[in-house]
Amino acid sequence: MITVNPFGLTGSGLGLRRPLLPALQAGVPGNIDFFEVSPENWVGVGGQLGKQFRRLTERHRFVAHGLALSLGGPAPLDTAFLRDLKQFLDHHDFALYTEHLSFCSDEGHSYDLYPIPFTEQAVKHVAERIRQTQDMLERRIALENASYYLQPPQAEMDELTFINAVLSEADCHLHLDVNNIYVNSVNHGYDPVAFLRGLPGKRIVYGHVAGHDTEPSGLIIDTHGQNTIEPVWDLLAEAYRCFGVFPTLVERDSNIPPLPELTAEVERIHALQNHYSHCLSADNMKERAA
């Protein structure tokens, strides 16, 4: 079974990073169904680089995954950035915009993502900022479950309850990062499968897999600088079993290998999607026949 995607996304994708542009200009591998970029890295880019980017967006499906909106932060939303972002999304006909369920600014700005206190007040605060963002962008957005390294102060609920509460209050979509579930489950000592099963599968619009680094202390850092490890692939398979097959993308931000190594991971997503779409379709047929 393949879930119906409200944004027309299908299949397997890859995060587009500038070092990959020369190889992609020579030809986009057939197993890449869509790309993802962080708009902060591309808004206002012109010249030859801007032309190369435009040639790709004209021919391929793209989504935008934001870094800097700081939906959980105390500072007012950056409405000037949102106006530029809307123009960028419209100009390139992007299918979707997603952001992290975190914050990265107060009096200053950082690309580090910090956890939001798991409180009722924070739920209402974040949901209101999501609604404001959706009004300005004139489109529904999706939230990504974020990795974090310290337990948020003054928590009134656990992470899963907080995520579900924000999604319900804001009535937005879920951008499911499977690696972040694994990272948090190791760092904070919970069952990743139970966490996954507690998420609202009907809100998922696409997913991420990625790699990470492990400190000598055992702490996992969500660097996106390594290949995806087997427990994360297993968790993605469990997500397909639970929720049906949804579009999924390989995220790599550092230590970027040659394109063929990345497309091997994209192909693994494609293979998992084919396997579980066939398995789930067969199960549905058996249920109808019973």
Kinemage of the C-alpha trace (Angstrom):
@kinemage 1
@onewidth
@group {chain A} dominant
@subgroup {mainchain}
@vectorlist {calphas} color= white
{ca met a 1} P 0.000 0.000 0.000
{ca ile a 2} L 1.267 3.451 -0.905
{ca thr a 3} L -0.293 6.295 1.062
{ca val a 4} L -1.885 9.071 -0.996
{ca asn a 5} L 0.338 12.125 -0.775
{ca pro a 6} L -1.455 15.509 -0.800
{ca phe a 7} L 1.549 17.193 -2.424
{ca gly a 8} L 2.080 14.783 -5.287
{ca leu a 9} L 5.333 13.400 -3.833
{ca thr a 10} L 6.207 9.807 -4.558
{ca gly a 11} L 9.140 7.471 -4.254
{ca ser a 12} L 12.662 8.124 -3.031
{ca gly a 13} L 14.614 11.362 -2.890
{ca leu a 14} L 17.901 13.046 -2.092
{ca gly a 15} L 18.905 16.209 -0.279
{ca leu a 16} L 20.501 18.526 -2.838
{ca arg a 17} L 23.812 19.996 -1.661
{ca arg a 18} L 26.054 22.263 -3.741
{ca pro a 19} L 28.941 19.761 -4.051
{ca leu a 20} L 26.542 17.454 -5.892
{ca leu a 21} L 25.608 19.982 -8.562
{ca pro a 22} L 28.334 19.108 -11.127
{ca ala a 23} L 27.388 15.419 -11.098
{ca leu a 24} L 23.677 16.205 -11.254
{ca gln a 25} L 24.183 18.612 -14.154
{ca ala a 26} L 25.571 15.670 -16.087
{ca gly a 27} L 22.416 13.693 -15.396
{ca val a 28} L 19.982 12.948 -12.568
{ca pro a 29} L 19.862 9.238 -11.671
{ca gly a 30} L 16.516 7.654 -12.424
{ca asn a 31} L 15.930 6.480 -8.851
{ca ile a 32} L 15.761 10.065 -7.554
{ca asp a 33} L 12.092 11.038 -7.646
{ca phe a 34} L 12.426 14.331 -5.775
{ca phe a 35} L 14.964 16.655 -4.165
{ca glu a 36} L 15.041 18.637 -0.939
{ca val a 37} L 16.865 21.893 -0.224
{ca ser a 38} L 17.097 24.275 2.699
{ca pro a 39} L 15.704 27.544 1.310
{ca glu a 40} L 18.031 29.643 3.495
{ca asn a 41} L 20.864 28.378 1.278
{ca trp a 42} L 19.158 29.294 -2.004
{ca val a 43} L 16.905 32.335 -1.543
{ca gly a 44} L 18.446 35.192 -3.515
{ca val a 45} L 21.141 33.058 -5.172
{ca gly a 46} L 21.788 34.279 -8.720
{ca gly a 47} L 24.446 34.014 -11.378
{ca gln a 48} L 25.579 30.699 -12.807
{ca leu a 49} L 24.742 28.827 -9.605
{ca gly a 50} L 21.219 30.205 -9.640
{ca lys a 51} L 20.775 29.158 -13.282
{ca gln a 52} L 21.967 25.624 -12.524
{ca phe a 53} L 19.517 25.417 -9.644
{ca arg a 54} L 16.664 26.735 -11.777
{ca arg a 55} L 17.326 24.137 -14.475
{ca leu a 56} L 16.891 21.426 -11.860
{ca thr a 57} L 13.731 22.880 -10.320
{ca glu a 58} L 12.173 23.206 -13.767
{ca arg a 59} L 12.618 19.485 -14.445
{ca his a 60} L 12.247 17.805 -11.052
{ca arg a 61} L 9.993 17.815 -7.999
{ca phe a 62} L 11.378 19.760 -5.028
{ca val a 63} L 10.532 20.264 -1.366
{ca ala a 64} L 11.944 22.882 1.008
{ca his a 65} L 13.157 21.976 4.492
{ca gly a 66} L 13.794 25.056 6.595
{ca leu a 67} L 16.525 25.700 9.151
{ca ala a 68} L 15.984 29.204 10.474
{ca leu a 69} L 12.310 29.988 11.082
{ca ser a 70} L 12.603 29.080 14.783
{ca leu a 71} L 8.981 28.088 15.272
{ca gly a 72} L 9.523 27.449 18.965
{ca gly a 73} L 11.487 30.615 19.701
{ca pro a 74} L 10.366 33.596 21.794
{ca ala a 75} L 11.349 36.251 19.234
{ca pro a 76} L 8.681 37.358 16.726
{ca leu a 77} L 8.564 35.395 13.503
{ca asp a 78} L 10.757 36.811 10.753
{ca thr a 79} L 7.991 38.043 8.468
{ca ala a 80} L 10.448 39.535 5.962
{ca phe a 81} L 12.015 36.100 5.537
{ca leu a 82} L 8.565 34.522 5.188
{ca arg a 83} L 7.704 36.937 2.364
{ca asp a 84} L 10.958 36.071 0.574
{ca leu a 85} L 10.326 32.383 1.249
{ca lys a 86} L 6.842 32.497 -0.264
{ca gln a 87} L 8.219 34.133 -3.406
{ca phe a 88} L 10.949 31.487 -3.608
{ca leu a 89} L 8.500 28.580 -3.155
{ca asp a 90} L 6.111 30.016 -5.727
{ca his a 91} L 8.824 30.826 -8.263
{ca his a 92} L 10.237 27.308 -8.194
{ca asp a 93} L 6.848 25.606 -7.778
{ca phe a 94} L 7.959 23.735 -4.665
{ca ala a 95} L 5.628 20.998 -3.534
{ca leu a 96} L 5.979 21.573 0.198
{ca tyr a 97} L 7.713 23.494 2.988
{ca thr a 98} L 8.693 21.843 6.268
{ca glu a 99} L 10.405 23.062 9.431
{ca his a 100} L 11.856 21.632 12.639
{ca leu a 101} L 9.894 21.410 15.866
{ca ser a 102} L 12.570 23.387 17.697
{ca phe a 103} L 13.973 26.892 18.017
{ca cys a 104} L 17.222 28.514 16.950
{ca ser a 105} L 16.903 32.204 17.820
{ca asp a 106} L 16.154 34.699 20.558
{ca glu a 107} L 18.143 37.932 20.541
{ca gly a 108} L 20.521 36.355 18.043
{ca his a 109} L 20.356 33.532 15.566
{ca ser a 110} L 22.006 30.127 15.361
{ca tyr a 111} L 21.652 27.197 12.975
{ca asp a 112} L 21.807 24.910 16.017
{ca leu a 113} L 18.373 23.520 16.853
{ca tyr a 114} L 17.305 23.614 20.497
{ca pro a 115} L 14.462 21.706 22.162
{ca ile a 116} L 11.220 23.403 23.131
{ca pro a 117} L 9.924 22.910 26.685
{ca phe a 118} L 7.322 20.142 26.625
{ca thr a 119} L 4.549 22.232 28.182
{ca glu a 120} L 0.944 23.147 27.374
{ca gln a 121} L 1.985 26.780 27.002
{ca ala a 122} L 4.642 25.782 24.461
{ca val a 123} L 2.082 23.739 22.507
{ca lys a 124} L -0.154 26.779 22.126
{ca his a 125} L 2.790 29.089 21.374
{ca val a 126} L 4.205 26.889 18.617
{ca ala a 127} L 0.795 26.113 17.125
{ca glu a 128} L -0.025 29.809 16.837
{ca arg a 129} L 3.278 30.474 15.053
{ca ile a 130} L 2.615 27.584 12.679
{ca arg a 131} L -0.816 29.017 11.840
{ca gln a 132} L 0.762 32.429 11.229
{ca thr a 133} L 3.377 30.836 8.970
{ca gln a 134} L 0.755 28.925 7.013
{ca asp a 135} L -1.306 32.091 6.557
{ca met a 136} L 1.682 34.017 5.210
{ca leu a 137} L 2.877 31.191 2.937
{ca glu a 138} L -0.706 30.385 1.858
{ca arg a 139} L -0.013 26.654 2.236
{ca arg a 140} L -0.012 24.015 4.948
{ca ile a 141} L 3.420 23.115 6.237
{ca ala a 142} L 4.868 20.030 7.919
{ca leu a 143} L 6.838 19.740 11.164
{ca glu a 144} L 9.869 17.514 11.536
{ca asn a 145} L 10.452 15.723 14.827
{ca ala a 146} L 13.804 17.064 15.979
{ca ser a 147} L 16.815 15.518 17.712
{ca tyr a 148} L 17.823 16.987 21.072
{ca tyr a 149} L 20.556 16.323 23.618
{ca leu a 150} L 19.288 17.712 26.940
{ca gln a 151} L 15.916 17.063 28.500
{ca pro a 152} L 13.825 20.224 28.023
{ca pro a 153} L 13.386 22.117 31.310
{ca gln a 154} L 10.020 22.250 33.113
{ca ala a 155} L 8.567 19.420 31.001
{ca glu a 156} L 4.902 18.654 31.670
{ca met a 157} L 4.715 15.804 29.140
{ca asp a 158} L 6.989 13.483 27.207
{ca glu a 159} L 8.304 14.105 23.699
{ca leu a 160} L 5.718 11.949 21.928
{ca thr a 161} L 2.789 13.587 23.703
{ca phe a 162} L 4.217 17.022 22.915
{ca ile a 163} L 4.648 16.289 19.192
{ca asn a 164} L 1.128 14.906 18.899
{ca ala a 165} L -0.320 17.870 20.779
{ca val a 166} L 1.387 20.424 18.507
{ca leu a 167} L 0.337 18.612 15.321
{ca ser a 168} L -3.259 18.433 16.532
{ca glu a 169} L -3.429 22.019 17.806
{ca ala a 170} L -1.861 23.474 14.638
{ca asp a 171} L -3.533 20.961 12.288
{ca cys a 172} L -0.373 20.638 10.196
{ca his a 173} L 1.472 17.746 8.579
{ca leu a 174} L 4.268 15.560 9.938
{ca his a 175} L 7.700 15.319 8.342
{ca leu a 176} L 8.945 12.067 9.862
{ca asp a 177} L 12.686 11.874 10.513
{ca val a 178} L 13.361 8.214 11.327
{ca asn a 179} L 16.996 8.874 12.233
{ca asn a 180} L 15.966 11.481 14.800
{ca ile a 181} L 13.716 8.936 16.518
{ca tyr a 182} L 16.640 6.526 16.710
{ca val a 183} L 19.075 9.207 17.943
{ca asn a 184} L 16.711 10.379 20.679
{ca ser a 185} L 15.812 6.835 21.693
{ca val a 186} L 19.470 6.025 22.370
{ca asn a 187} L 20.329 9.350 23.990
{ca his a 188} L 17.224 9.433 26.207
{ca gly a 189} L 16.574 5.746 26.715
{ca tyr a 190} L 13.218 4.938 25.156
{ca asp a 191} L 11.831 2.315 22.758
{ca pro a 192} L 12.016 3.743 19.196
{ca val a 193} L 9.412 1.342 17.798
{ca ala a 194} L 6.871 2.216 20.489
{ca phe a 195} L 7.562 5.918 19.869
{ca leu a 196} L 7.117 5.490 16.118
{ca arg a 197} L 3.837 3.626 16.523
{ca gly a 198} L 2.505 6.445 18.690
{ca leu a 199} L 2.798 9.052 15.931
{ca pro a 200} L -0.170 10.051 13.735
{ca gly a 201} L 0.630 8.194 10.502
{ca lys a 202} L -2.117 9.973 8.534
{ca arg a 203} L -0.231 13.256 8.914
{ca ile a 204} L 3.055 11.981 7.395
{ca val a 205} L 3.897 13.663 4.077
{ca tyr a 206} L 7.460 12.396 3.670
{ca gly a 207} L 10.361 11.034 5.660
{ca his a 208} L 14.102 11.305 6.233
{ca val a 209} L 16.816 8.749 6.770
{ca ala a 210} L 20.322 9.890 7.647
{ca gly a 211} L 23.530 8.961 9.404
{ca his a 212} L 25.061 10.261 12.611
{ca asp a 213} L 28.245 10.211 14.700
{ca thr a 214} L 28.771 8.652 18.125
{ca glu a 215} L 30.859 10.316 20.829
{ca pro a 216} L 33.196 8.246 23.062
{ca ser a 217} L 30.624 8.727 25.840
{ca gly a 218} L 28.015 6.950 23.712
{ca leu a 219} L 26.076 10.147 22.951
{ca ile a 220} L 24.820 10.157 19.360
{ca ile a 221} L 25.158 13.435 17.431
{ca asp a 222} L 22.776 13.990 14.525
{ca thr a 223} L 25.427 15.167 12.052
{ca his a 224} L 24.039 13.715 8.793
{ca gly a 225} L 27.676 12.986 8.050
{ca gln a 226} L 27.686 9.190 7.723
{ca asn a 227} L 25.786 6.458 5.918
{ca thr a 228} L 22.482 5.360 7.407
{ca ile a 229} L 22.974 2.485 9.858
{ca glu a 230} L 20.993 -0.750 9.995
{ca pro a 231} L 18.806 0.098 13.039
{ca val a 232} L 17.585 3.200 11.210
{ca trp a 233} L 16.791 1.167 8.083
{ca asp a 234} L 14.910 -1.268 10.321
{ca leu a 235} L 12.927 1.601 11.811
{ca leu a 236} L 12.043 2.874 8.331
{ca ala a 237} L 10.780 -0.605 7.432
{ca glu a 238} L 8.664 -0.580 10.600
{ca ala a 239} L 7.247 2.822 9.617
{ca tyr a 240} L 6.181 1.419 6.234
{ca arg a 241} L 4.579 -1.576 7.965
{ca cys a 242} L 2.708 0.701 10.376
{ca phe a 243} L 1.669 3.546 8.127
{ca gly a 244} L 2.028 2.378 4.539
{ca val a 245} L 4.719 3.480 2.103
{ca phe a 246} L 5.416 7.217 2.042
{ca pro a 247} L 8.008 9.308 0.118
{ca thr a 248} L 11.406 9.141 1.814
{ca leu a 249} L 14.642 11.023 1.290
{ca val a 250} L 18.344 10.539 2.093
{ca glu a 251} L 19.709 13.502 4.056
{ca arg a 252} L 23.470 14.145 3.955
{ca asp a 253} L 24.936 17.465 5.106
{ca ser a 254} L 28.642 16.800 5.719
{ca asn a 255} L 31.365 14.394 4.656
{ca ile a 256} L 29.452 14.174 1.375
{ca pro a 257} L 30.506 11.178 -0.752
{ca pro a 258} L 30.319 10.872 -4.555
{ca leu a 259} L 26.827 10.794 -6.005
{ca pro a 260} L 26.831 7.012 -6.712
{ca glu a 261} L 27.315 6.258 -3.011
{ca leu a 262} L 24.348 8.440 -2.120
{ca thr a 263} L 22.172 6.997 -4.847
{ca ala a 264} L 22.909 3.526 -3.480
{ca glu a 265} L 21.077 4.619 -0.316
{ca val a 266} L 18.314 6.140 -2.420
{ca glu a 267} L 17.990 2.800 -4.194
{ca arg a 268} L 17.697 1.027 -0.850
{ca ile a 269} L 14.728 3.255 -0.006
{ca his a 270} L 13.229 2.413 -3.391
{ca ala a 271} L 13.658 -1.313 -2.763
{ca leu a 272} L 12.048 -1.093 0.682
{ca gln a 273} L 9.149 0.875 -0.751
{ca asn a 274} L 8.571 -1.724 -3.468
{ca his a 275} L 8.759 -4.569 -0.966
{ca tyr a 276} L 6.297 -3.088 1.512
{ca ser a 277} L 3.888 -1.770 -1.100
{ca his a 278} L 3.601 -5.311 -2.465
{ca cys a 279} L 3.397 -6.909 1.000
{ca leu a 280} L 0.745 -4.499 2.231
{ca ser a 281} L -1.282 -4.822 -0.970
{ca ala a 282} L -1.231 -8.611 -0.611
{ca asp a 283} L -2.337 -8.340 3.022
{ca asn a 284} L -5.231 -6.083 2.034
{ca met a 285} L -6.349 -8.548 -0.618
{ca lys a 286} L -6.294 -11.390 1.946
{ca glu a 287} L -8.375 -9.318 4.357
{ca arg a 288} L -10.994 -8.610 1.671
{ca ala a 289} L -11.125 -12.269 0.717
{ca ala a 290} L -11.504 -13.462 4.337
